[in-house]
Amino acid sequence: MQRKPPASPFEAQRKAAQRAALNALRRARRSADKAGVSLSEWEGEFLDSVSERVKTHGRAFGDPEKGAPGQALSSMQGRKLKEIAAKAKGEEPKRRWGKKRD
C-alpha cells in the first residue's frame, strides 16, 4: 500500500510539529503520573485543552503572531509545557527575573 505524499514540504513540517507537540504533552502527563507528582488543577486542564486543540485544529493558538508559522504550540504554551515537564522530573523551577538566590 503506497501512501500519498504530503501536498507540500510546509504541510509535512506542520504535521511533524503537530505530532511532536502531542508527544510532548503525553510525555509530560506520563512522567508526572509515573513520578507521583500531583499536577495542579490548572496544569491538568492545560494539558487536556491544549492536546484537544492540537488534535482538532492542528495547532493550539488562534493568533498567528503568538507562534511561528507551522508550529503547533505558541511560545508561551511551549514554556508552560517545559515548566510542567520539569515539575514532573522533580526539578526546581527556574527564576525568570532578578538575581540568583544565595
PDB file as gemmi writes it, atoms N, CA and C in Angstrom:
CRYST1    1.000    1.000    1.000  90.00  90.00  90.00 P 1                      
ATOM      1  N   MET A   1       0.844  -1.178   0.000  1.00  0.00           N  
ATOM      2  CA  MET A   1       0.000   0.000   0.000  1.00  0.00           C  
ATOM      3  C   MET A   1       0.887   1.237   0.000  1.00  0.00           C  
ATOM      4  N   GLN A   2       0.744   2.042  -1.011  1.00  0.00           N  
ATOM      5  CA  GLN A   2       1.531   3.258  -1.091  1.00  0.00           C  
ATOM      6  C   GLN A   2       0.780   4.403  -0.444  1.00  0.00           C  
ATOM      7  N   ARG A   3       1.529   5.206   0.262  1.00  0.00           N  
ATOM      8  CA  ARG A   3       0.936   6.385   0.880  1.00  0.00           C  
ATOM      9  C   ARG A   3       1.059   7.564  -0.055  1.00  0.00           C  
ATOM     10  N   LYS A   4       0.091   8.402   0.007  1.00  0.00           N  
ATOM     11  CA  LYS A   4       0.106   9.613  -0.795  1.00  0.00           C  
ATOM     12  C   LYS A   4       1.072  10.604  -0.159  1.00  0.00           C  
ATOM     13  N   PRO A   5       2.018  11.161  -0.902  1.00  0.00           N  
ATOM     14  CA  PRO A   5       2.952  12.120  -0.307  1.00  0.00           C  
ATOM     15  C   PRO A   5       2.214  13.403   0.091  1.00  0.00           C  
ATOM     16  N   PRO A   6       2.735  14.109   1.092  1.00  0.00           N  
ATOM     17  CA  PRO A   6       2.096  15.359   1.501  1.00  0.00           C  
ATOM     18  C   PRO A   6       2.060  16.363   0.355  1.00  0.00           C  
ATOM     19  N   ALA A   7       1.105  17.247   0.418  1.00  0.00           N  
ATOM     20  CA  ALA A   7       0.913  18.229  -0.650  1.00  0.00           C  
ATOM     21  C   ALA A   7       2.138  19.128  -0.836  1.00  0.00           C  
ATOM     22  N   SER A   8       2.796  19.489   0.255  1.00  0.00           N  
ATOM     23  CA  SER A   8       3.947  20.372   0.163  1.00  0.00           C  
ATOM     24  C   SER A   8       4.888  20.124   1.340  1.00  0.00           C  
ATOM     25  N   PRO A   9       6.122  20.587   1.267  1.00  0.00           N  
ATOM     26  CA  PRO A   9       7.032  20.451   2.412  1.00  0.00           C  
ATOM     27  C   PRO A   9       6.507  21.193   3.642  1.00  0.00           C  
ATOM     28  N   PHE A  10       5.813  22.296   3.400  1.00  0.00           N  
ATOM     29  CA  PHE A  10       5.237  23.040   4.533  1.00  0.00           C  
ATOM     30  C   PHE A  10       4.208  22.182   5.265  1.00  0.00           C  
ATOM     31  N   GLU A  11       3.397  21.470   4.510  1.00  0.00           N  
ATOM     32  CA  GLU A  11       2.375  20.598   5.106  1.00  0.00           C  
ATOM     33  C   GLU A  11       3.037  19.482   5.919  1.00  0.00           C  
ATOM     34  N   ALA A  12       4.106  18.906   5.397  1.00  0.00           N  
ATOM     35  CA  ALA A  12       4.821  17.851   6.121  1.00  0.00           C  
ATOM     36  C   ALA A  12       5.421  18.398   7.415  1.00  0.00           C  
ATOM     37  N   GLN A  13       5.964  19.609   7.361  1.00  0.00           N  
ATOM     38  CA  GLN A  13       6.543  20.226   8.553  1.00  0.00           C  
ATOM     39  C   GLN A  13       5.459  20.505   9.596  1.00  0.00           C  
ATOM     40  N   ARG A  14       4.302  20.950   9.139  1.00  0.00           N  
ATOM     41  CA  ARG A  14       3.200  21.242  10.051  1.00  0.00           C  
ATOM     42  C   ARG A  14       2.707  19.976  10.739  1.00  0.00           C  
ATOM     43  N   LYS A  15       2.593  18.893   9.990  1.00  0.00           N  
ATOM     44  CA  LYS A  15       2.164  17.614  10.569  1.00  0.00           C  
ATOM     45  C   LYS A  15       3.194  17.093  11.559  1.00  0.00           C  
ATOM     46  N   ALA A  16       4.471  17.254  11.245  1.00  0.00           N  
ATOM     47  CA  ALA A  16       5.525  16.818  12.153  1.00  0.00           C  
ATOM     48  C   ALA A  16       5.495  17.620  13.452  1.00  0.00           C  
ATOM     49  N   ALA A  17       5.258  18.923  13.356  1.00  0.00           N  
ATOM     50  CA  ALA A  17       5.166  19.764  14.551  1.00  0.00           C  
ATOM     51  C   ALA A  17       3.959  19.365  15.392  1.00  0.00           C  
ATOM     52  N   GLN A  18       2.880  19.008  14.730  1.00  0.00           N  
ATOM     53  CA  GLN A  18       1.673  18.579  15.441  1.00  0.00           C  
ATOM     54  C   GLN A  18       1.941  17.270  16.203  1.00  0.00           C  
ATOM     55  N   ARG A  19       2.588  16.311  15.557  1.00  0.00           N  
ATOM     56  CA  ARG A  19       2.914  15.043  16.220  1.00  0.00           C  
ATOM     57  C   ARG A  19       3.871  15.266  17.387  1.00  0.00           C  
ATOM     58  N   ALA A  20       4.864  16.133  17.193  1.00  0.00           N  
ATOM     59  CA  ALA A  20       5.840  16.413  18.250  1.00  0.00           C  
ATOM     60  C   ALA A  20       5.173  17.059  19.460  1.00  0.00           C  
ATOM     61  N   ALA A  21       4.241  17.978  19.220  1.00  0.00           N  
ATOM     62  CA  ALA A  21       3.547  18.637  20.332  1.00  0.00           C  
ATOM     63  C   ALA A  21       2.684  17.635  21.093  1.00  0.00           C  
ATOM     64  N   LEU A  22       1.962  16.785  20.382  1.00  0.00           N  
ATOM     65  CA  LEU A  22       1.126  15.787  21.048  1.00  0.00           C  
ATOM     66  C   LEU A  22       1.977  14.812  21.854  1.00  0.00           C  
ATOM     67  N   ASN A  23       3.115  14.406  21.300  1.00  0.00           N  
ATOM     68  CA  ASN A  23       4.008  13.503  22.031  1.00  0.00           C  
ATOM     69  C   ASN A  23       4.566  14.174  23.280  1.00  0.00           C  
ATOM     70  N   ALA A  24       4.935  15.445  23.189  1.00  0.00           N  
ATOM     71  CA  ALA A  24       5.471  16.164  24.353  1.00  0.00           C  
ATOM     72  C   ALA A  24       4.411  16.305  25.442  1.00  0.00           C  
ATOM     73  N   LEU A  25       3.170  16.567  25.044  1.00  0.00           N  
ATOM     74  CA  LEU A  25       2.095  16.681  26.021  1.00  0.00           C  
ATOM     75  C   LEU A  25       1.850  15.339  26.711  1.00  0.00           C  
ATOM     76  N   ARG A  26       1.820  14.262  25.937  1.00  0.00           N  
ATOM     77  CA  ARG A  26       1.631  12.928  26.525  1.00  0.00           C  
ATOM     78  C   ARG A  26       2.787  12.563  27.442  1.00  0.00           C  
ATOM     79  N   ARG A  27       4.020  12.892  27.013  1.00  0.00           N  
ATOM     80  CA  ARG A  27       5.201  12.577  27.808  1.00  0.00           C  
ATOM     81  C   ARG A  27       5.185  13.307  29.138  1.00  0.00           C  
ATOM     82  N   ALA A  28       4.773  14.575  29.138  1.00  0.00           N  
ATOM     83  CA  ALA A  28       4.720  15.349  30.384  1.00  0.00           C  
ATOM     84  C   ALA A  28       3.697  14.748  31.342  1.00  0.00           C  
ATOM     85  N   ARG A  29       2.526  14.381  30.817  1.00  0.00           N  
ATOM     86  CA  ARG A  29       1.478  13.775  31.661  1.00  0.00           C  
ATOM     87  C   ARG A  29       1.959  12.432  32.217  1.00  0.00           C  
ATOM     88  N   ARG A  30       2.561  11.608  31.355  1.00  0.00           N  
ATOM     89  CA  ARG A  30       3.014  10.281  31.771  1.00  0.00           C  
ATOM     90  C   ARG A  30       4.115  10.363  32.820  1.00  0.00           C  
ATOM     91  N   SER A  31       5.070  11.265  32.630  1.00  0.00           N  
ATOM     92  CA  SER A  31       6.169  11.377  33.596  1.00  0.00           C  
ATOM     93  C   SER A  31       5.678  11.895  34.938  1.00  0.00           C  
ATOM     94  N   ALA A  32       4.680  12.773  34.922  1.00  0.00           N  
ATOM     95  CA  ALA A  32       4.121  13.247  36.195  1.00  0.00           C  
ATOM     96  C   ALA A  32       3.392  12.117  36.914  1.00  0.00           C  
ATOM     97  N   ASP A  33       2.650  11.312  36.171  1.00  0.00           N  
ATOM     98  CA  ASP A  33       1.957  10.185  36.787  1.00  0.00           C  
ATOM     99  C   ASP A  33       2.937   9.156  37.320  1.00  0.00           C  
ATOM    100  N   LYS A  34       3.984   8.879  36.545  1.00  0.00           N  
ATOM    101  CA  LYS A  34       4.964   7.871  36.944  1.00  0.00           C  
ATOM    102  C   LYS A  34       5.747   8.313  38.175  1.00  0.00           C  
ATOM    103  N   ALA A  35       6.070   9.602  38.258  1.00  0.00           N  
ATOM    104  CA  ALA A  35       6.849  10.123  39.380  1.00  0.00           C  
ATOM    105  C   ALA A  35       5.982  10.358  40.616  1.00  0.00           C  
ATOM    106  N   GLY A  36       4.677  10.301  40.453  1.00  0.00           N  
ATOM    107  CA  GLY A  36       3.789  10.534  41.582  1.00  0.00           C  
ATOM    108  C   GLY A  36       3.629  12.005  41.918  1.00  0.00           C  
ATOM    109  N   VAL A  37       3.977  12.869  41.000  1.00  0.00           N  
ATOM    110  CA  VAL A  37       3.847  14.316  41.204  1.00  0.00           C  
ATOM    111  C   VAL A  37       2.413  14.700  40.876  1.00  0.00           C  
ATOM    112  N   SER A  38       1.775  15.386  41.803  1.00  0.00           N  
ATOM    113  CA  SER A  38       0.404  15.804  41.532  1.00  0.00           C  
ATOM    114  C   SER A  38       0.431  17.158  40.837  1.00  0.00           C  
ATOM    115  N   LEU A  39      -0.148  17.184  39.657  1.00  0.00           N  
ATOM    116  CA  LEU A  39      -0.256  18.440  38.921  1.00  0.00           C  
ATOM    117  C   LEU A  39      -1.423  19.229  39.480  1.00  0.00           C  
ATOM    118  N   SER A  40      -1.309  20.540  39.437  1.00  0.00           N  
ATOM    119  CA  SER A  40      -2.417  21.362  39.903  1.00  0.00           C  
ATOM    120  C   SER A  40      -3.588  21.204  38.942  1.00  0.00           C  
ATOM    121  N   GLU A  41      -4.740  21.639  39.367  1.00  0.00           N  
ATOM    122  CA  GLU A  41      -5.933  21.540  38.527  1.00  0.00           C  
ATOM    123  C   GLU A  41      -5.718  22.307  37.218  1.00  0.00           C  
ATOM    124  N   TRP A  42      -5.094  23.475  37.329  1.00  0.00           N  
ATOM    125  CA  TRP A  42      -4.849  24.280  36.140  1.00  0.00           C  
ATOM    126  C   TRP A  42      -3.931  23.564  35.162  1.00  0.00           C  
ATOM    127  N   GLU A  43      -2.857  22.932  35.678  1.00  0.00           N  
ATOM    128  CA  GLU A  43      -1.903  22.253  34.801  1.00  0.00           C  
ATOM    129  C   GLU A  43      -2.544  21.068  34.083  1.00  0.00           C  
ATOM    130  N   GLY A  44      -3.358  20.304  34.793  1.00  0.00           N  
ATOM    131  CA  GLY A  44      -4.049  19.189  34.160  1.00  0.00           C  
ATOM    132  C   GLY A  44      -5.013  19.651  33.092  1.00  0.00           C  
ATOM    133  N   GLU A  45      -5.748  20.711  33.396  1.00  0.00           N  
ATOM    134  CA  GLU A  45      -6.681  21.273  32.418  1.00  0.00           C  
ATOM    135  C   GLU A  45      -5.929  21.844  31.213  1.00  0.00           C  
ATOM    136  N   PHE A  46      -4.775  22.460  31.459  1.00  0.00           N  
ATOM    137  CA  PHE A  46      -3.953  22.999  30.377  1.00  0.00           C  
ATOM    138  C   PHE A  46      -3.522  21.894  29.423  1.00  0.00           C  
ATOM    139  N   LEU A  47      -2.997  20.789  29.967  1.00  0.00           N  
ATOM    140  CA  LEU A  47      -2.546  19.685  29.124  1.00  0.00           C  
ATOM    141  C   LEU A  47      -3.697  19.102  28.312  1.00  0.00           C  
ATOM    142  N   ASP A  48      -4.863  18.942  28.956  1.00  0.00           N  
ATOM    143  CA  ASP A  48      -6.019  18.381  28.257  1.00  0.00           C  
ATOM    144  C   ASP A  48      -6.510  19.302  27.145  1.00  0.00           C  
ATOM    145  N   SER A  49      -6.663  20.585  27.455  1.00  0.00           N  
ATOM    146  CA  SER A  49      -7.231  21.506  26.470  1.00  0.00           C  
ATOM    147  C   SER A  49      -6.280  21.735  25.303  1.00  0.00           C  
ATOM    148  N   VAL A  50      -4.990  21.839  25.577  1.00  0.00           N  
ATOM    149  CA  VAL A  50      -4.028  22.061  24.500  1.00  0.00           C  
ATOM    150  C   VAL A  50      -3.954  20.839  23.588  1.00  0.00           C  
ATOM    151  N   SER A  51      -3.938  19.650  24.167  1.00  0.00           N  
ATOM    152  CA  SER A  51      -3.875  18.452  23.320  1.00  0.00           C  
ATOM    153  C   SER A  51      -5.146  18.306  22.490  1.00  0.00           C  
ATOM    154  N   GLU A  52      -6.291  18.666  23.051  1.00  0.00           N  
ATOM    155  CA  GLU A  52      -7.543  18.594  22.297  1.00  0.00           C  
ATOM    156  C   GLU A  52      -7.543  19.593  21.125  1.00  0.00           C  
ATOM    157  N   ARG A  53      -7.044  20.804  21.380  1.00  0.00           N  
ATOM    158  CA  ARG A  53      -6.995  21.803  20.304  1.00  0.00           C  
ATOM    159  C   ARG A  53      -6.010  21.421  19.214  1.00  0.00           C  
ATOM    160  N   VAL A  54      -4.891  20.804  19.581  1.00  0.00           N  
ATOM    161  CA  VAL A  54      -3.922  20.375  18.577  1.00  0.00           C  
ATOM    162  C   VAL A  54      -4.513  19.256  17.731  1.00  0.00           C  
ATOM    163  N   LYS A  55      -5.216  18.315  18.374  1.00  0.00           N  
ATOM    164  CA  LYS A  55      -5.844  17.224  17.620  1.00  0.00           C  
ATOM    165  C   LYS A  55      -6.919  17.756  16.679  1.00  0.00           C  
ATOM    166  N   THR A  56      -7.733  18.702  17.153  1.00  0.00           N  
ATOM    167  CA  THR A  56      -8.853  19.200  16.365  1.00  0.00           C  
ATOM    168  C   THR A  56      -8.420  20.157  15.268  1.00  0.00           C  
ATOM    169  N   HIS A  57      -7.618  21.161  15.621  1.00  0.00           N  
ATOM    170  CA  HIS A  57      -7.297  22.251  14.697  1.00  0.00           C  
ATOM    171  C   HIS A  57      -5.890  22.186  14.105  1.00  0.00           C  
ATOM    172  N   GLY A  58      -5.053  21.316  14.628  1.00  0.00           N  
ATOM    173  CA  GLY A  58      -3.681  21.243  14.129  1.00  0.00           C  
ATOM    174  C   GLY A  58      -2.719  22.146  14.870  1.00  0.00           C  
ATOM    175  N   ARG A  59      -3.241  23.073  15.650  1.00  0.00           N  
ATOM    176  CA  ARG A  59      -2.423  23.933  16.500  1.00  0.00           C  
ATOM    177  C   ARG A  59      -3.274  24.436  17.647  1.00  0.00           C  
ATOM    178  N   ALA A  60      -2.617  24.942  18.687  1.00  0.00           N  
ATOM    179  CA  ALA A  60      -3.322  25.262  19.918  1.00  0.00           C  
ATOM    180  C   ALA A  60      -3.525  26.753  20.134  1.00  0.00           C  
ATOM    181  N   PHE A  61      -3.248  27.572  19.133  1.00  0.00           N  
ATOM    182  CA  PHE A  61      -3.426  29.008  19.315  1.00  0.00           C  
ATOM    183  C   PHE A  61      -4.049  29.579  18.056  1.00  0.00           C  
ATOM    184  N   GLY A  62      -4.817  30.636  18.217  1.00  0.00           N  
ATOM    185  CA  GLY A  62      -5.528  31.217  17.094  1.00  0.00           C  
ATOM    186  C   GLY A  62      -4.809  32.383  16.445  1.00  0.00           C  
ATOM    187  N   ASP A  63      -4.094  33.164  17.224  1.00  0.00           N  
ATOM    188  CA  ASP A  63      -3.431  34.357  16.712  1.00  0.00           C  
ATOM    189  C   ASP A  63      -2.093  33.975  16.087  1.00  0.00           C  
ATOM    190  N   PRO A  64      -1.902  34.172  14.796  1.00  0.00           N  
ATOM    191  CA  PRO A  64      -0.649  33.769  14.158  1.00  0.00           C  
ATOM    192  C   PRO A  64       0.575  34.517  14.659  1.00  0.00           C  
ATOM    193  N   GLU A  65       0.392  35.646  15.309  1.00  0.00           N  
ATOM    194  CA  GLU A  65       1.534  36.398  15.821  1.00  0.00           C  
ATOM    195  C   GLU A  65       2.090  35.812  17.117  1.00  0.00           C  
ATOM    196  N   LYS A  66       1.369  34.866  17.731  1.00  0.00           N  
ATOM    197  CA  LYS A  66       1.813  34.301  19.002  1.00  0.00           C  
ATOM    198  C   LYS A  66       2.736  33.109  18.829  1.00  0.00           C  
ATOM    199  N   GLY A  67       2.888  32.622  17.626  1.00  0.00           N  
ATOM    200  CA  GLY A  67       3.767  31.487  17.393  1.00  0.00           C  
ATOM    201  C   GLY A  67       4.304  31.498  15.982  1.00  0.00           C  
ATOM    202  N   ALA A  68       5.294  30.678  15.770  1.00  0.00           N  
ATOM    203  CA  ALA A  68       5.910  30.604  14.449  1.00  0.00           C  
ATOM    204  C   ALA A  68       4.988  29.880  13.481  1.00  0.00           C  
ATOM    205  N   PRO A  69       5.028  30.222  12.221  1.00  0.00           N  
ATOM    206  CA  PRO A  69       4.201  29.513  11.244  1.00  0.00           C  
ATOM    207  C   PRO A  69       4.588  28.039  11.184  1.00  0.00           C  
ATOM    208  N   GLY A  70       3.606  27.190  11.136  1.00  0.00           N  
ATOM    209  CA  GLY A  70       3.860  25.760  11.062  1.00  0.00           C  
ATOM    210  C   GLY A  70       4.059  25.100  12.404  1.00  0.00           C  
ATOM    211  N   GLN A  71       4.054  25.852  13.483  1.00  0.00           N  
ATOM    212  CA  GLN A  71       4.219  25.281  14.813  1.00  0.00           C  
ATOM    213  C   GLN A  71       2.867  24.993  15.440  1.00  0.00           C  
ATOM    214  N   ALA A  72       2.813  23.997  16.317  1.00  0.00           N  
ATOM    215  CA  ALA A  72       1.558  23.604  16.929  1.00  0.00           C  
ATOM    216  C   ALA A  72       1.289  24.343  18.246  1.00  0.00           C  
ATOM    217  N   LEU A  73       2.353  24.791  18.918  1.00  0.00           N  
ATOM    218  CA  LEU A  73       2.210  25.485  20.196  1.00  0.00           C  
ATOM    219  C   LEU A  73       2.784  26.890  20.090  1.00  0.00           C  
ATOM    220  N   SER A  74       2.162  27.826  20.794  1.00  0.00           N  
ATOM    221  CA  SER A  74       2.720  29.174  20.851  1.00  0.00           C  
ATOM    222  C   SER A  74       3.947  29.156  21.756  1.00  0.00           C  
ATOM    223  N   SER A  75       4.665  30.246  21.793  1.00  0.00           N  
ATOM    224  CA  SER A  75       5.881  30.293  22.604  1.00  0.00           C  
ATOM    225  C   SER A  75       5.565  30.165  24.095  1.00  0.00           C  
ATOM    226  N   MET A  76       4.502  30.801  24.547  1.00  0.00           N  
ATOM    227  CA  MET A  76       4.134  30.700  25.969  1.00  0.00           C  
ATOM    228  C   MET A  76       3.624  29.303  26.324  1.00  0.00           C  
ATOM    229  N   GLN A  77       2.889  28.667  25.410  1.00  0.00           N  
ATOM    230  CA  GLN A  77       2.427  27.307  25.667  1.00  0.00           C  
ATOM    231  C   GLN A  77       3.613  26.356  25.756  1.00  0.00           C  
ATOM    232  N   GLY A  78       4.602  26.565  24.908  1.00  0.00           N  
ATOM    233  CA  GLY A  78       5.816  25.757  24.970  1.00  0.00           C  
ATOM    234  C   GLY A  78       6.559  25.948  26.274  1.00  0.00           C  
ATOM    235  N   ARG A  79       6.607  27.190  26.747  1.00  0.00           N  
ATOM    236  CA  ARG A  79       7.278  27.473  28.019  1.00  0.00           C  
ATOM    237  C   ARG A  79       6.557  26.797  29.182  1.00  0.00           C  
ATOM    238  N   LYS A  80       5.237  26.884  29.191  1.00  0.00           N  
ATOM    239  CA  LYS A  80       4.471  26.252  30.270  1.00  0.00           C  
ATOM    240  C   LYS A  80       4.613  24.735  30.229  1.00  0.00           C  
ATOM    241  N   LEU A  81       4.657  24.163  29.025  1.00  0.00           N  
ATOM    242  CA  LEU A  81       4.846  22.728  28.893  1.00  0.00           C  
ATOM    243  C   LEU A  81       6.197  22.311  29.456  1.00  0.00           C  
ATOM    244  N   LYS A  82       7.234  23.100  29.198  1.00  0.00           N  
ATOM    245  CA  LYS A  82       8.556  22.808  29.753  1.00  0.00           C  
ATOM    246  C   LYS A  82       8.554  22.900  31.274  1.00  0.00           C  
ATOM    247  N   GLU A  83       7.823  23.877  31.820  1.00  0.00           N  
ATOM    248  CA  GLU A  83       7.736  24.020  33.273  1.00  0.00           C  
ATOM    249  C   GLU A  83       7.026  22.821  33.894  1.00  0.00           C  
ATOM    250  N   ILE A  84       5.961  22.344  33.260  1.00  0.00           N  
ATOM    251  CA  ILE A  84       5.240  21.184  33.772  1.00  0.00           C  
ATOM    252  C   ILE A  84       6.120  19.942  33.702  1.00  0.00           C  
ATOM    253  N   ALA A  85       6.866  19.778  32.613  1.00  0.00           N  
ATOM    254  CA  ALA A  85       7.764  18.631  32.472  1.00  0.00           C  
ATOM    255  C   ALA A  85       8.874  18.677  33.522  1.00  0.00           C  
ATOM    256  N   ALA A  86       9.397  19.859  33.805  1.00  0.00           N  
ATOM    257  CA  ALA A  86      10.437  19.990  34.830  1.00  0.00           C  
ATOM    258  C   ALA A  86       9.867  19.678  36.204  1.00  0.00           C  
ATOM    259  N   LYS A  87       8.645  20.096  36.474  1.00  0.00           N  
ATOM    260  CA  LYS A  87       7.989  19.793  37.745  1.00  0.00           C  
ATOM    261  C   LYS A  87       7.807  18.291  37.886  1.00  0.00           C  
ATOM    262  N   ALA A  88       7.459  17.612  36.804  1.00  0.00           N  
ATOM    263  CA  ALA A  88       7.270  16.163  36.834  1.00  0.00           C  
ATOM    264  C   ALA A  88       8.587  15.441  37.103  1.00  0.00           C  
ATOM    265  N   LYS A  89       9.713  16.020  36.635  1.00  0.00           N  
ATOM    266  CA  LYS A  89      11.024  15.419  36.870  1.00  0.00           C  
ATOM    267  C   LYS A  89      11.542  15.711  38.274  1.00  0.00           C  
ATOM    268  N   GLY A  90      10.902  16.633  38.977  1.00  0.00           N  
ATOM    269  CA  GLY A  90      11.330  16.978  40.319  1.00  0.00           C  
ATOM    270  C   GLY A  90      12.334  18.106  40.365  1.00  0.00           C  
ATOM    271  N   GLU A  91      12.535  18.786  39.263  1.00  0.00           N  
ATOM    272  CA  GLU A  91      13.465  19.915  39.234  1.00  0.00           C  
ATOM    273  C   GLU A  91      12.800  21.156  39.805  1.00  0.00           C  
ATOM    274  N   GLU A  92      13.625  22.016  40.381  1.00  0.00           N  
ATOM    275  CA  GLU A  92      13.081  23.269  40.892  1.00  0.00           C  
ATOM    276  C   GLU A  92      12.833  24.221  39.736  1.00  0.00           C  
ATOM    277  N   PRO A  93      11.780  25.042  39.830  1.00  0.00           N  
ATOM    278  CA  PRO A  93      11.514  25.981  38.729  1.00  0.00           C  
ATOM    279  C   PRO A  93      12.621  27.016  38.608  1.00  0.00           C  
ATOM    280  N   LYS A  94      12.926  27.371  37.375  1.00  0.00           N  
ATOM    281  CA  LYS A  94      13.959  28.371  37.130  1.00  0.00           C  
ATOM    282  C   LYS A  94      13.388  29.753  37.372  1.00  0.00           C  
ATOM    283  N   ARG A  95      14.229  30.615  37.913  1.00  0.00           N  
ATOM    284  CA  ARG A  95      13.816  32.005  38.122  1.00  0.00           C  
ATOM    285  C   ARG A  95      13.884  32.729  36.800  1.00  0.00           C  
ATOM    286  N   ARG A  96      12.856  33.465  36.493  1.00  0.00           N  
ATOM    287  CA  ARG A  96      12.829  34.182  35.227  1.00  0.00           C  
ATOM    288  C   ARG A  96      13.448  35.565  35.345  1.00  0.00           C  
ATOM    289  N   TRP A  97      13.250  36.209  36.464  1.00  0.00           N  
ATOM    290  CA  TRP A  97      13.683  37.583  36.613  1.00  0.00           C  
ATOM    291  C   TRP A  97      14.555  37.694  37.870  1.00  0.00           C  
ATOM    292  N   GLY A  98      15.370  38.704  37.894  1.00  0.00           N  
ATOM    293  CA  GLY A  98      16.121  39.020  39.114  1.00  0.00           C  
ATOM    294  C   GLY A  98      17.393  38.222  39.274  1.00  0.00           C  
ATOM    295  N   LYS A  99      17.965  38.360  40.454  1.00  0.00           N  
ATOM    296  CA  LYS A  99      19.240  37.735  40.744  1.00  0.00           C  
ATOM    297  C   LYS A  99      19.034  36.346  41.317  1.00  0.00           C  
ATOM    298  N   LYS A 100      20.141  35.605  41.327  1.00  0.00           N  
ATOM    299  CA  LYS A 100      20.107  34.280  41.924  1.00  0.00           C  
ATOM    300  C   LYS A 100      20.017  34.396  43.426  1.00  0.00           C  
ATOM    301  N   ARG A 101      19.352  33.428  44.010  1.00  0.00           N  
ATOM    302  CA  ARG A 101      19.330  33.379  45.482  1.00  0.00           C  
ATOM    303  C   ARG A 101      20.611  32.763  45.981  1.00  0.00           C  
ATOM    304  N   ASP A 102      21.067  33.259  47.128  1.00  0.00           N  
ATOM    305  CA  ASP A 102      22.296  32.697  47.723  1.00  0.00           C  
ATOM    306  C   ASP A 102      21.965  31.709  48.789  1.00  0.00           C  
TER     307      ASP A 102                                                      
END                                                                             
